[in-house]
Amino acid sequence: MPADPQRSPTSDPPRSAGTSAVEVRRSSRRNRTVSAYREGDRTVVLIPARMSEAEERRWVSVMLDKLAAQESKRILGDAELTERAERLSTQYFDGRARPTSVRWVTNQNTRWGSCTPAEGSIRLSHRLQGMPEYVVDYVLVHELAHLLVPGHGPRFWRLLEAYPRTERARGYLEGVVAAGRLPHLPTARGE
């Protein structure tokens, strides 16, 4: 048997994948365990060689969800948030949006973020901490766009079209808001 595991790219990774590609590596030495990790812009899922295609699809989905949950628990500090904003500005705005400060704040309970273009400051609500990275990135890109275009006119929204997960992130945030409006169900006895 070959020492290298069999490799196969998954053609359609589930939409929850935070990366552009998923690579499945099958191993004859692996009996029952499945694991996954990020390798650059790729997610590698390790599975037993004997697993069926249906089991592979199910496990890829499970492992992508697990990785996303682990990553969403990481909380960035203000320094990492600033670095991230600089990277996003370079990636989506050719570095033209240059914030002077980017930080978390706890006094924004009705907004996800805010920007003061005259000062170049960006503030993100602490409520975003723990949300998926693409959601935090969307809010950062949104606020970075305000450094270039202060209002929410057509020019602003054209800038935001550069970020490929805009609609998905907006849907996620709308879902969070909607869930907050749901009535709280009474707990079952004994809980």
Disulfide bonds with the S-S distance in Angstrom:
none
